[in-house]
Amino acid sequence: TGGNRFKYPERACCACGKSETVARAGPCPAGFPTYEQHNEEDHGDVCRNANNGWTCPGNCVPVTAAPYCYDPGTTTPCRGAAPAPPPPPPPAEAPLMTLPDLLGQIKQDFV
């Protein structure tokens, strides 16, 4: 397999209390977390699972022989989507102020 691989971790559904996997960012469907980006003329981008099985990313159309994934309505190898960058870290929370400190800050801002 030639190409760049990007792994999108699947995550458990915390809010519902179940251990099922839920959707995550990236061009690959659930169950196929590894996005394999190709630039060869005879190989489209694919998504792989842990058993090296594959499916097509995004709206690409699967075919049983090279290039494996076509752009819809063409015979051009599909180029899925560039992997999404990881989400930014959550913003740091501002420290809570006591009422006297808050009133002092307001007084400074408006005096």
C-alpha positions as CSV (number, residue, x, y, z in Angstrom):
1,T,0.0,0.0,0.0
2,G,1.5,3.3,-1.1
3,G,0.0,6.5,0.2
4,N,-0.3,8.6,3.3
5,R,-2.4,7.2,6.2
6,F,-4.3,9.2,8.7
7,K,-6.1,7.6,11.6
8,Y,-9.3,9.0,13.0
9,P,-10.1,7.6,16.4
10,E,-13.6,6.4,17.0
11,R,-15.1,7.5,20.3
12,A,-17.7,6.1,22.6
13,C,-21.0,7.8,23.1
14,C,-20.7,9.3,26.6
15,A,-23.9,11.2,26.8
16,C,-26.1,8.2,26.1
17,G,-24.1,5.8,28.4
18,K,-23.6,3.2,25.6
19,S,-20.3,1.9,24.3
20,E,-21.4,2.2,20.6
21,T,-19.2,4.2,18.3
22,V,-20.4,7.5,17.0
23,A,-19.5,9.7,14.0
24,R,-16.2,11.5,14.0
25,A,-14.5,14.1,11.8
26,G,-12.8,13.0,8.7
27,P,-13.7,11.6,5.3
28,C,-14.0,7.9,6.3
29,P,-17.2,6.2,7.5
30,A,-17.5,4.5,10.9
31,G,-15.6,1.2,11.1
32,F,-13.0,2.4,8.6
33,P,-10.9,4.9,10.6
34,T,-7.7,4.9,8.5
35,Y,-7.8,7.3,5.6
36,E,-5.2,6.3,2.9
37,Q,-4.5,9.1,0.5
38,H,-3.1,8.2,-2.9
39,N,-1.7,10.2,-5.8
40,E,-1.1,7.4,-8.3
41,E,-3.0,7.5,-11.6
42,D,-4.4,4.0,-11.0
43,H,-5.4,4.3,-7.3
44,G,-8.0,6.4,-5.6
45,D,-8.1,7.3,-1.9
46,V,-9.5,4.6,0.3
47,C,-10.5,4.1,4.0
48,R,-9.2,1.0,5.8
49,N,-10.3,-1.0,8.8
50,A,-8.1,-3.0,11.2
51,N,-8.4,-6.1,9.0
52,N,-7.1,-4.2,5.9
53,G,-10.6,-4.1,4.4
54,W,-11.4,-1.0,2.5
55,T,-14.2,1.3,1.4
56,C,-14.3,4.7,-0.3
57,P,-14.2,8.0,1.5
58,G,-16.9,10.6,1.3
59,N,-19.0,10.5,-1.8
60,C,-16.5,8.4,-3.8
61,V,-17.9,5.4,-5.7
62,P,-16.3,1.9,-5.1
63,V,-15.3,-0.4,-7.9
64,T,-13.8,-3.9,-7.6
65,A,-10.5,-3.1,-9.5
66,A,-8.1,-0.3,-9.8
67,P,-8.5,2.6,-9.1
68,Y,-10.9,1.1,-6.5
69,C,-12.6,4.5,-5.8
70,Y,-14.0,6.8,-8.6
71,D,-15.2,10.3,-8.5
72,P,-19.0,10.1,-9.0
73,G,-20.0,9.9,-12.7
74,T,-16.4,9.5,-13.9
75,T,-13.6,7.0,-14.3
76,T,-11.2,9.3,-12.5
77,P,-9.6,8.1,-9.3
78,C,-11.3,9.7,-6.3
79,R,-9.4,12.0,-4.1
80,G,-11.4,12.0,-0.9
81,A,-11.0,14.9,1.4
82,A,-7.8,16.0,3.0
83,P,-7.9,14.9,6.6
84,A,-9.5,17.3,9.0
85,P,-7.1,18.9,11.4
86,P,-7.6,17.9,15.0
87,P,-10.0,20.2,16.9
88,P,-8.5,23.0,18.9
89,P,-8.2,22.6,22.6
90,P,-11.0,24.0,24.6
91,P,-10.5,27.6,25.8
92,A,-9.2,28.1,29.3
93,E,-11.9,29.1,31.7
94,A,-11.6,32.5,33.2
95,P,-11.2,32.4,37.0
96,L,-14.4,33.3,38.9
97,M,-14.4,36.7,40.6
98,T,-15.9,37.5,44.0
99,L,-18.6,40.2,44.1
100,P,-16.3,42.7,45.7
101,D,-13.6,42.1,43.1
102,L,-16.2,42.3,40.3
103,L,-17.5,45.6,41.6
104,G,-13.9,46.9,41.9
105,Q,-13.2,46.0,38.3
106,I,-16.4,47.7,37.1
107,K,-15.5,50.8,39.1
108,Q,-12.0,50.8,37.5
109,D,-13.4,50.3,34.0
110,F,-15.9,53.2,34.3
111,V,-14.0,55.8,36.3
